[in-house]
Amino acid sequence: MFYELASPTFGCEEHDALNSVIQSGYFSMGEKVEEFEKLFALYHGKKYAVMVNSGSSANLIATAAFCYRKDKPLKQGDEVIVPAISWATTYHPLQQYGLKLKFVDVDPSTLNIDVKQLNAALSKDTRMIVGVSILGNPAPLDILQEFAIKHNLMFLEDNCESLDAELNGKKTGTFGDIGTFSFFFSHHISTMEGGMLITDDSELYQLALSLRNHGWTRGQPDNSSLYDKTDDAFLEAYRFILPGYNVRPTELAGIVGIEQLKKLPRFTEQRRKNLVVFNELFSSDPRFIIQTEHGKSSAFCFPMMIHPDAEICRSKLFSALKNADIGFRMITGGNFLRHDVIKHYQYSQVGDMRWADHAHDYGFFVGNHPFDLTEQLTKLKQVLAEL
């Protein structure tokens, strides 16, 4: 395809690393995963990191950890404020733990949660807020963090689409009590499949370790606060303390993560250069609403919405892109309230979802990559100019 949505980023370094694990014959989670966790935590200035097999699993383990902490854990029926646009697995763990979702519309300029509606979303049942930075563009995380502290809310930061973005000199993913990340093929770095959560909270870290690994005690730090250790080594080797999962990553994913993390600053630099080109081409086109950068975007992709006043048929636009061999797709998951799965949720919403609906019905995105896209973006401009 002339202009793909995503592209591979592995080079000889990743191939050599994978081969070294294959030659070792040891594939289960081990020292390479632990090394990647330490490097990832250091990159973000956080104390702890826990790698899992996907960003979706990172959100699941994070939600579960909030539900099992000792002091005022989340419980069934508690309310969580969420943006109307995100990926499905931002929401699914919340539903699976019996939480009620309060949906808030997005700001059309950034596609992130409209913080002007936070006070209207707050109720006596609100216990947590979820901040999502959409497609590389930092959400107003400082405002969300301040709101959470003021109202004694837990703050889960889903940063699966925005690795290496920054706000006020801080990396996104570091504002929440827990930050989550995804290393899927199309994301800023890839470990084939993989995810991570980071935190400075030792209890949440210990809970995440156990929940990742069957809910057992193996791998807990010596000073774990989750349980009292006995002198029975036979029992301690297979002792279960939480209803956990098996969402462990492999050594293959861990060692690839080490190599990809080394390349991340260069990848992000090129993505940002491509963002400059995209903005130069489309910022003055009144027919489209493009994402306004908030902080420093890591430019996952280039989302666009047809302006309400523009007389453009999206189906004809899509046909033109197909004919030009340009890939495109929905903006993240669109308005989540519009999906069939919502019938399984307990939820409410603040007002209408005007802009989430508009993104759902009139939005799309084209890809960004860690190499120069001037030719592809110029072609995109030409195709859309001819509509």
N, C-alpha and C positions, 0 to 999 in steps of 0.2 A: 504493500500500500504506500502511496506517495506520502501521506501524513498520518501516521499511526497514533492511536490513543496512548500507547505505552511501548517501551522498548527495553530490551535486556541491557544490563549494565555490568555484567560479569566480564572480567578480563582474565589474563593468565594468572594473576594473583589469586583470584577466587578458585580457579580450576586447580592450581597447585595445592591450595589449602584443602580443597575437597579430597584430592587424591591422597594427601597426607593422612586424613582421617580414614579413608578407605583402606589404606595400607596398614593402619594400626589395627583394624578389625574391631574397633570399639566405637559404637554409634550412639549408644544411649547417653542421656544428659550427663555431662561430666565436667572436666576442667576447662574445656574450651568455652562452654556455656558460662561457667563462672567467670572466666576472664572477660568475656564480652560484657557481662553484667557489670563488672567493676569499671570497665572502660566507659560504658554508657552512662553510669551514674556519675563518673568523674566529668564527662563531657557536659553534663547538665548541672553540675554542682550540687548533687543530691547525695544523701548518705547511702541509700539502698536502691537496688534494682533487682527485679525478678523477671526472668525471661520465661515466656510461655510459647505455645505453638501457633498463636495468631493474635492479632489485635482484638478480635472478638472475645477470645479467651481472657485477654487482659481486662476487658470491661467486666466480664463475668466474675473473675477472681477479685477485682476491686470492689464490686458491689457486694459480693459475699463477705469480704473482709469487713466492710462497714456494718454488716448484719451480725457479725460475731465478736465485735469488739466489746470489752467489758463495760465501758462507761457509755450509757445511753445509745445502745446499738440501734440501727434501723430495724423496724419491725413491720409486719404486714399491716397494710392500711395507711402507712405513712405516705406523705405526699412529696413528690420530687418535681422541681421546676426544670423543664427541658425546652430546647428550641424545636421549632416545627420541622426544620430541615436538618437531617443528619443521616447517617447510615443505620440500617435496621438494628445492628447489634450494639448501638448506643442504648437502645430502648429495651431490647429483649431481656437482658438480665434483670432489669428493674421489674418487668412484668413477672418474670419467673420467681422473683422473691416477694411477690404479693404487694408491690408498691403501686401507688396511684400516681399517674403522670399528669402534670399541669403544663399544657403546651402554650408556648408564647411565639408569636410571629417573629419574622426576621426583619432586619434592616435591609432594604433593597440595594443600598449602595455597597454593603460589605457581605451580605448574605448570612451574617452572624446574628445571634439573638438580639432583639430590640430591647435594650436595657431600660428604656423609658417605661416599659410595661412591668418591670419587676415588682414594684410595690403593689400593683393590682393583682399580681400572681400570688403574692404571699398570703398564707392563711395560718390559722392556729395549728393545722396539721402538717405544715411544711417542715421537712427535716433535712432536705438536701437540695442542692442545685447542681446541674450538670452543665459545664461550659464546653462548647465544641467550637474549635477554630476550623472554619470550613475551607477546604481546598487550598491550604497553605496560608490563608489570611488570618492573622490573629484576631480572635474575638476580644471584646473589651474585658479582658481577664482581670485587670486591676479593679475595675468596677464590680465585677462578679465576686472577686475575693473579698473586697471591702463589704459588700452586701452580705456575704456568708458569715463573715466575722461579726458584723453588727447584729445579725439575727440568730447567731449560734447555729448555723447550718453546716453540715458537711458539704465539701466541695470536691466533686469528681470532675477532673479535666480530661476530656476525651481529645487527645491530640493525634489521633491515628492518621489524619490527613495533613498534618502540619509540622512534621519533624523539621527542626532547624529554623523555624520562624522565630521572630523576636518581638518583644514589646517592652518598651522602657529599659532596654539593655538586658532583659532577661529572656531566656529561652522559653518558648511556649512548652507546656507540659510540666512546668515547675511552679505554677501558681496554685494548683489544687492540693488538697490533702494527699491525693494520689493523682498522678498523670499517667495516661496510657498511650501506647504507640503501636503501630502496625508496620510490619516489614514484608507486606505482600509484594508480588511481582511488580505492580505498577506504582509502588510508593517510592518515597525519596531514597531509601535504601531497601534492598531485598535480601532476605535470608531464605528464599524460596517460599516458605510459609513461616511466620513467626510474629511475635509481639513482645511487648515489655511494659511493665509498670514500674514507676519510680515514686519514692516517698522519703520523707525525713522522719516519719513516725515509726518507731521500732516495733510497736505492737502490730500496726497494720502490715509491716514487713514480715513479721513472724507468722501472722495469719495467712498472708499470701503464699509464703513458702509451704505451709502445711496444706492449704487448699489446692495448690498446684499439684501436689504429690500425694493423692489418695486420702488426704486428711490425717496423715500419720506424723509422727514426731521426728522421723529421720530427716537430717539436714537442718534441724533447728540449732540455733546458736547455744552454746553451753549455758548462757544466762537467760534462756528463754523464760518469758513471764507467762506463757500459755498453760503450763502444767508443772507439776512437781515430779521430778525425775526420781525413779526408784533405783535400787542397787541390782535389780534383776535384769541382767544384760539380755537374756533370752526374750523376756517380755518387751523390753525397750526397743528391740530390733524391729518389732512389728506391732507398735502401739498406735491406735487410732484415736484421735481426740476431736476431729471435726468431720462433718459429712462433705468430704472434698471430692476432687475430680482427678483424672489423669490428663493434664494439659501440658505435660513436659515437652520441651523442644529437644531436638537431637543435637549431637556434637557437630553434624554437618551444618546445621543452621547456625550454631554458635561460632564456628570458625569462619564461616562466610561473613557473619556479622562483624567480626573483628576487621576483616579486610574492607568491607563496605564502609564502615565507620571512618576509616582512614581517608576515604575518598569523598565523604559527605561534604566537607567545606567546598571542594572544587565543584561537585555536583550542584550545590546550592548557588554558588557564584554564577554558573552558566544559566541556571533556571532564572535567576534574577535578571541577567542580561536579556534573555528571551522575553521576560515580562516588560522590560523597557521598550523593546521593539513592538510588542503587541499593543502597548499603550499608545505609542506613537502612531500606530496605524489606525486605532479604533477609538481613541478617546474623544475625537471630534466628530464621530459619526452619530448623529442624533437618533438614528433608528434603533440603536442598541444601548442597553444599560450594561456596562462592564463593571467588574468588581473594583471598588476603591480600596487601595492598599491602606491597611491600618497597622501601624508599626512597620516591621520589616517582614514581608511575605516570603515564604519559601516556595511560592508559585507552583503548587501541585499541578495546576492546569490553567486553562483560560475560560472561565465561565462567561456566558453572554445571555442576556434576556432581550427579547424583542420589546422595544418601548411600547407602552400602551397606545401611543398616538401614531405608531408606525403602521402603515398598511402593508404588512408582510405576512404571508401565509407560511406558518412554520413547516407544513408538509412540503411545500414547494422549496423552501430553504433546505430541508433535509435531502430532497431529491437532487438539488444542485450540489450539495456536499458529496453525496454518493457518486454522482457522475464525475466529480473532480478527484475521486479516490481519497477523500478526507474523512477520517474517522471522527465520530461524535457520539455523545451519550447524554443521559439525564444528569442534571446537577445533583450530585451525591445520590440521595434516594428520593429527591423531590419532597413534597409535603407528606410526611409520614401518615398524617391523618387520612390521606386519600387511598391508602393501601388496604387490601382486604383483611390483613392480619389485625387491624385495629379492633375488630369485633371481639378479640380475645383479651382486650385491655380494659382496666379501670382507668378512666381518664376524664379530664375536663380541659377547657381551653379559655384563654383570655381574649375575649372579643373574636373578631374574624381573623382569618389567616390570609389576608389579602396578598401579601407579597410572597408567602410560601406557595400559595396557589398560582401566582403569576409565574414563579420559577418552575413550578410543576408543568404548567400549560404552555409557557412561552420561552422556557430556558433550555440551554444545552451547554455542553463544554467540549472544547477540543484539547488535545494533549499538550503537555510540556515535557521536555526531555533534557538531560544533562549534556546536550550538544547544540550547536548553533542551528536555530530554526528560522533564520531570516527568509530563506527560500520558501519554506512551507507557509509561513505567516503572510508573506507577500501574495502567495497564491490564494490563501484564504480571503484576503482583502479583495482580490480581483473577483473571486467567485461571488462574494456577498455584494460587491458594488454593482454587479450585473443583474441582481434581483429586480 
